[in-house]
Amino acid sequence: MPNCFQQLAQALAYGPAVLATVTSVKGSVPREVGAKLVVDATGQAFNTIGGGAGEAKVIRQAKEVLQTGEKQFVDIDLSGAPQRQTQGICGGHMRVWLERWQGEAAKSLVQRILHRLHQGQSATLVTPLDGVHNPYLEDKRVSIDAAIAFVETLEPPPTLLIVGAGHVGIQLAKVAALIGFQIVVQDDRPDWANAKHYPQANQVLIGEIGAAIATLAAHQNLYAALVTRGYTYDLDALQQLLQRSIPCRYIGMIGSEKRVRQVYGAIAQTGIAKEKLAHIYGPIGLDIGALTPEEIAVSIGAELILVQRGGTGRSLSERLRESLLNN
């Protein structure tokens, strides 16, 4: 989401731009409600709402909105129905709102949104659908009739705190950055925790874990991966993370079941509620038979997506293969 509004900010520096937002979906579609793309004053598109003929239709209409300023919906039919023109065969429908942003007020609003998101805070954006009024920010989440306005909570980018800057951490930073996470790395060894090993990192924190976690105290979308070099480092990090006032979205811990059980046992002695341990993913990652640091990083990345997006972790082909075998 910050990338989209960053693109919008850059586009507004050169003239008006159209923001296309998916406001509703039905059935199987390529993107979710809230997905966006930006069309700048030259007609160039950034980001995606799913690609294909449906997106092409939106971009064509956005170019018209750039000229007229007429806010409007675009309906995308992905049903594949033979009796009418469709833009794909995913099976569902999408509705997309097109709005031209321009001028100092629009630039100011984008900067306020970016500031909140980069501070790790969410923002509630209200987009009136009357074709007259402009989008605005609310200080808190509000409930407005969906026919009157599209209300969305813009979440800060997921931030992955990698505790331990070793071989797995190096590969995990690459994978996590690729799937949209901001990267923060913590280790007490400057020979490992540095920009050379972690060019993807937004922050490299050299020192104690407590100080690192304190710098992220206000982040509402924090994930943590403990890939340290030893049991005591895991224990220290877990104690600090489990006591955050804003709970982590995910805490994963590398190691064998024996090592993880030892850490759990030690944590239990500190008085931290046992229920909190149930939210720790240890050993970390999905079971794909990973052995090398690169494979382990992919395994962890897959688990991060599962937690963030939801899912089962099962092979997507499993149900269809079972159906073919049973028929």
N, C-alpha and C positions, 0 to 999 in steps of 0.2 A: 504493500500500500504506500509506504513512503516513496518508493521508486516512481509510482504513478504520479503522485503529486509533485515530486521533484521534476518529472518530465513536463508537467503542466506549468510549473513555475518557469522553467526554461523556455517553454513555448510562449508564455505571456510576455516575456521580455522582448519579443519581436512582433507582437501583435495579438489579435484575438485567437482563441483556440476553443475547440469543442471537446467537452468531456462527455463520453458515452458511458452510461452506467446500466448494468443489468439490474432491473428492479423486480422482476418476477420470473419464475421458471416453472415449467410443468413437464413431468416425464423426464426422459433421459436427455441431458444436454451437456455440452462440453465444459461450461463454466458455471459458477455459482452466483447467487444473488450478491450484488456488490462488486462483481468483476468490472473492470474499467479499461477503456482505451482513450488515448488523447489524439486528436487530429489538429495539427498546428496550422498556422496561416498559409503555409505552402501546400497544404493537403497531405503532408506526410503523417503517417499513423505510428503511434508508439504503444507498446503493451498489446494485449490481446483479450478478446472476449470469446475466443474459441476457434478463430480462423475460418477458412473455407468460404463458401458462397454467402453464408449468413453475415460474417464479418465484412465481406466485401460490400454487401448491401448497406450496412451501417456506415461504412466509410463514405460511400457515394452520397448518402443522405446527409452525413456530417458536413461534407463540402458545401452542400446547399445551405445548411444552417449557418456555416461560416459567413455566407453572403447575406442571408436574410435576417438572421438572428431569431428566427421562429423556432421556439422550443417545441419539441415533439417526441412522441413515441415512435419506435420502429419495432414491428413484430417480425420475429424470425420463426419460420415454420420448418422444423426439422423432422416432421412426421414421415416424410417420404411418401405421402399419400398421392396416388397416381392421378386423381381427379383435379388437383390444383398445383400451382407452382410452389415448390418447396426449395429450401436452401440447404438441405442435407437429409440424412436418413438416421440420425441418432435416435429419433423416436419421439422427441418432445417439442416444446415451444419455449421461446425466450421473448421477453419484452425489454426493450432498451430505451432509456431516456436520453435524449440529446439536448445539451444545453451549451450555449456559447458563453464563455467566460472572457471578460475583457476589462481593461482599465485598472486604476489604482485600487479600487475596492476589492476586485478579484485577486489582484496580486497580494494585497494585505491578508485576505482570508486564507490563501494558500500558505503563506508564510506562518500564520498562526497554527494552521493544521500541522505543518512540518515541525514546528517548534515543539508542539505537544508530543508528537509521535517519536521524535528523536530523544525526548526526555523520558521515554518509556511510559508515557501516559496515553490513555485512550481519548478520543474526541468524538462527540456526537454531532454529525452533520445532518442538517435538515434541508431537503431540496423540495420546495413547493412545486406542485404539479399543475398550477393554474395558468402557466404560461406567462405570468406577469412578474411575480416576486422572485428574488434571487436567493440562492442558498445562503445559509447562515449556520453558525455554531451555537449549540446549547451547552450550558454549563453542566447539565446532568442529563441522563437518559430520560426521554419523554415518550409518551404514547400519543400518536396522532393518527387519525384515520388514513389508511393507506391510499384512499382515493384523493386525499387532499395533499399529502406530501410523502416523500420517500425519506424515512428516517434510518440512518445507519450509524452504527458504532464503529468508527475507524480504530482498529487495534494497532498498537505499536508493533514494529517488526519483531518477530520472535528473536530473542537474544540467547545465544548458547554460550554459557560459561564453561570453558574447557579447563578443568582443574588437573594440571599435570601436563607438561609441555614435551613429552617424549615422542617416540615413534608413532604411536597410535594417535596422539593428539595432533601431530602434523598432518596426517592423512585425514583425520576427522574434520579439521578446519576446512580443507579443500571441499569435502563432500557437503558439509553443512552450509558453506557459503553458496555452493551451487544450488541448493534447494531453498535459498532465501533467508537464511539466518544471518543476523549480525554476530560477529565472533568476538568474544573476550577471552583471553588466555591468562591463566594465573600459574605461576611457578616461582620458587625462590632461587632458581638457577638461571642467571642471565645468559649463560652459554646455550641454553635451550630456549628460554623465553625471550625471543627477539624477533624483529621484523623480517630478518632473513629467513627464518624458519616459518614464520607466520605472516606472509604478505597479505593474506585475506583479513587479518584481524583489525577490528576497529579500535581495540585497546589491547595492549600487552602489559599486564600488571605483574611486576616483580616484587615479591615480598610475601608476607603471611596471608593466608586465606581470609582471615577475618577482615583485614583492610580491604581486600578485593570485593568481598561481599557487601561491605559497607558502601562502596561506591555505586552499587547497583540496588540500593535499598528501595528506591522508588519505582523500579521497573515492574510493570504489571504482567509482563509476558516473558518471564525468565525460565530458561531451561538450563540444566546443569549436567555435565558429563564428567564423572570422576574417573580419570584414566591415569591415576598417580602411580608412583613407583613403589608404594608400600602401604601397609595396613594403617599405620599411624596417621598418614596424610588423609586417607579415606575417612577415618574416624573424626579428625579435626574438621574436615570440610562438611561432613554430614551434620555434626552438632550445630555448626553455624547456619547451614542451609535450612535445617528443620525448624529453626527458631526465627526465621524471617517473619516479619509482620504480614507481608504479602507472600503467600505460599508459592513455591515454584510450580510451574506447570508440569515439570518433569525433572526427576533426579535419577540418573542412571549411574551404576557403579560397576567398573570392570573387575574381573577376577573370577576365580573358581568359586563353586558353591561353598567350599570350606572357608575361604577367605571372607566371603560375604557373610556367612553365618557368624564368624568371629566378630566382625564389625557390628552386626546386629546385637550380639550378646553384650558387647561393650557399650553400645548405645543404650540398651535397656537399663544398664546400671546408672546412667546419668539422670534418670527420671523422666525422660521424654516418652510420651505416650506411645504404647505399642502400636496403636492404630496408625500412627504416622508412618511406621515402617512399611505398611502395606502399600504405600504409594511410591515406594522406591523400586526401580527396575534394576534388580541385581540378581544374577549377572546381567550386564547390559547387552542390548541388541536382540535381534531376531535370530532364530536358529536356522541359519542357512549353511552351516558347516564352515564358517569363516575361520581362517588360520592366520593369514598374513595381516600386517597392520592395515593395508589397503582394503582387504576383504572385511576386516573387523569394522573399519570406518563405514563401509557400505551397510553393514548389518545395523550399526547404530543409527545411521541416517534413515534407514527404512523404519526403524522404531520411532524416531522423531516424527516422521511423517504420519505414522499410524496414530500417535498420541495427538498430534496437531489436527489432523483431518478426520480421524475416525476410520475404522476398518477392522478387519479380522486378522490380517496377516496371512490369510490363505492364498493359494495360487488362484489367480483370476480364472484360470481354465478349469478348475476342479469341478465345479458344478456341471459345466457343459460336457466334460469328459465322462462324468458319472452318468449323465443323461444319455449319451451316445452308447455307452456300454450296456445300459439297462433297456434299451429299445431295440 
